């Protein structure tokens, strides 16, 4: 049975901006290393956000692998956040819009839309 389970999710709190990750990415980017690569190396940025949201997302059946897949669609947003074109709040808002809006509920598989 499919229903709009997203409404049952408590508000996902915007984590504090990981300024140290942003500065690391910027400094290495100035050395010719891709900022996006820096944040993906070790999944630094996804791990940071998952640390705040993981418990609630797991409760709804979102696996770490699902979250990584979803995060991989945010390359342009990551670049914009690093460059300062997009605020941290704007980045998080973009991430939230990528989260599924329909699924089979907490114990079922998600249907990504």
C-alpha positions in Angstrom: 0.0 0.0 0.0 1.4 3.3 -1.0 0.8 6.5 1.0 2.3 9.9 1.5 4.6 8.9 4.4 6.8 12.0 4.1 4.2 14.0 6.1 4.8 11.7 9.1 8.5 12.6 9.2 9.4 15.0 11.9 11.0 18.2 10.6 14.6 17.5 9.7 16.7 20.0 11.5 19.2 21.9 9.4 22.6 20.8 10.7 25.1 23.6 11.5 27.2 24.5 8.4 30.3 22.3 8.3 32.6 25.3 7.7 35.8 23.2 8.2 34.7 20.9 5.3 34.0 24.0 3.1 37.4 25.5 3.9 39.2 22.2 3.2 37.4 22.0 -0.2 38.2 25.6 -1.0 41.9 25.3 0.0 42.4 22.1 -2.0 40.5 23.5 -5.0 43.0 26.4 -5.1 45.7 23.7 -5.5 43.9 22.2 -8.5 42.0 19.4 -6.7 38.3 19.2 -7.4 36.3 20.5 -4.4 33.6 18.0 -5.1 36.1 15.2 -5.0 37.4 16.4 -1.6 33.9 16.2 -0.1 33.2 12.8 -1.6 36.6 11.4 -0.5 35.5 9.4 2.5 31.9 10.6 2.0 32.7 13.5 4.3 29.7 15.7 3.5 27.1 12.9 3.2 28.4 11.4 6.6 28.0 14.8 8.2 24.4 15.2 7.2 23.6 11.6 7.9 24.9 12.1 11.4 22.0 14.5 12.0 19.3 12.8 9.9 20.2 9.1 9.8 18.1 7.9 12.7 14.8 9.4 11.3 15.6 8.4 7.8 16.4 4.8 8.8 13.2 4.6 10.7 11.4 5.3 7.4 13.4 2.8 5.5 16.0 5.0 3.9 19.3 3.2 3.9 22.8 4.8 3.9 23.2 3.5 0.3 19.9 5.2 -0.7 21.1 8.4 0.9 24.4 8.3 -0.9 22.7 7.7 -4.2 20.4 10.7 -3.6 23.4 12.8 -2.5 25.2 12.0 -5.7 22.6 14.0 -7.6 23.6 17.2 -5.8 26.9 17.8 -7.5 26.0 21.3 -8.8 24.5 22.3 -5.5 27.7 21.1 -3.7 29.8 23.2 -6.1 27.5 26.2 -5.5 27.7 25.9 -1.8 31.5 25.6 -1.8 31.8 28.7 -4.1 29.4 30.7 -1.9 26.8 31.0 -4.6 24.4 28.9 -2.5 24.0 29.2 1.3 24.1 26.1 3.5 20.4 26.5 4.1 19.8 26.6 0.4 21.9 23.4 0.0 19.9 21.6 2.7 16.7 22.8 1.1 17.8 21.3 -2.2 18.7 18.0 -0.5 15.3 17.9 1.2 13.5 18.3 -2.1 15.4 15.3 -3.4 14.1 13.1 -0.6 11.3 10.8 -1.6 7.8 12.1 -1.3 6.0 8.7 -1.6 6.9 5.3 -0.4 5.6 2.1 1.1 6.3 3.4 4.6 8.8 2.8 7.3 9.3 -0.9 6.7 8.9 -1.1 3.0 11.2 -0.2 0.1 11.1 3.3 -1.1 9.8 4.4 -4.4 12.1 7.3 -5.5 10.3 9.9 -7.5 
